[in-house]
Amino acid sequence: MTEHRGETFVMEDGDQLSFSTFVLGLASSALIHLGEAPNPDTGGETVNLVLARQSLDLLDLLRHKTRGNLTAEEEQLFVSLLTDLRLRFVQKQHQGK
C-alpha cells in the first residue's frame, strides 16, 4: 500500500478520512505551532504564536460553521480540543512576557 504523509499523521490508500481525524489534524498543527509537538519538517520544536492563533481561529470557525450538524462525539471533541489548545496558547503567551 502507498502511504500519504500529512502534516502530522500517515494515511494509507483506502483509509477514509473521518471528520474527527480532520479536526485532530488541524489541532496537531496548533500543537506544532505552540512548540508542544515537533515540526515534521525539521524535527524541532519552535513556537509561532501567530500561526498557533490562526490554527485556533480556524478550528473555532469550523466549529461554528458545523454547529447543529455534528454528532455528540464530534461536538465533545471540539470542546475538549479548543479548551486545551486555548489554555496552552495563553500559557505560551505568558511565558513570552
GIMO-V345342 format. One record per residue. N is the residue number from 1. D_CENTER is the distance of its C-alpha to the mean C-alpha in Angstrom with 2 decimals. Layout:
BEGIN
n:N d_center:D_CENTER
n:N d_center:D_CENTER
END
This chain:
BEGIN
n:1 d_center:26.45
n:2 d_center:24.47
n:3 d_center:20.94
n:4 d_center:18.35
n:5 d_center:15.89
n:6 d_center:12.44
n:7 d_center:10.25
n:8 d_center:9.46
n:9 d_center:11.47
n:10 d_center:14.98
n:11 d_center:16.46
n:12 d_center:20.22
n:13 d_center:22.45
n:14 d_center:23.03
n:15 d_center:19.70
n:16 d_center:18.46
n:17 d_center:14.90
n:18 d_center:14.35
n:19 d_center:12.47
n:20 d_center:10.67
n:21 d_center:9.81
n:22 d_center:8.59
n:23 d_center:6.31
n:24 d_center:5.17
n:25 d_center:5.04
n:26 d_center:3.14
n:27 d_center:0.88
n:28 d_center:3.55
n:29 d_center:4.55
n:30 d_center:4.73
n:31 d_center:6.36
n:32 d_center:8.37
n:33 d_center:9.52
n:34 d_center:10.44
n:35 d_center:12.46
n:36 d_center:11.28
n:37 d_center:10.77
n:38 d_center:13.17
n:39 d_center:12.82
n:40 d_center:13.79
n:41 d_center:16.38
n:42 d_center:18.12
n:43 d_center:17.40
n:44 d_center:17.48
n:45 d_center:15.38
n:46 d_center:15.61
n:47 d_center:14.53
n:48 d_center:14.00
n:49 d_center:13.67
n:50 d_center:14.28
n:51 d_center:11.31
n:52 d_center:9.09
n:53 d_center:10.95
n:54 d_center:10.52
n:55 d_center:6.75
n:56 d_center:7.65
n:57 d_center:10.63
n:58 d_center:9.27
n:59 d_center:7.47
n:60 d_center:10.82
n:61 d_center:12.86
n:62 d_center:11.70
n:63 d_center:12.50
n:64 d_center:15.80
n:65 d_center:16.73
n:66 d_center:16.36
n:67 d_center:18.11
n:68 d_center:21.10
n:69 d_center:19.89
n:70 d_center:17.50
n:71 d_center:18.83
n:72 d_center:19.08
n:73 d_center:16.60
n:74 d_center:13.93
n:75 d_center:14.80
n:76 d_center:14.70
n:77 d_center:11.24
n:78 d_center:10.13
n:79 d_center:12.56
n:80 d_center:11.61
n:81 d_center:7.89
n:82 d_center:8.94
n:83 d_center:11.97
n:84 d_center:10.69
n:85 d_center:8.32
n:86 d_center:11.32
n:87 d_center:13.72
n:88 d_center:12.29
n:89 d_center:12.32
n:90 d_center:15.89
n:91 d_center:16.94
n:92 d_center:16.09
n:93 d_center:17.97
n:94 d_center:20.89
n:95 d_center:21.02
n:96 d_center:21.51
n:97 d_center:24.50
END
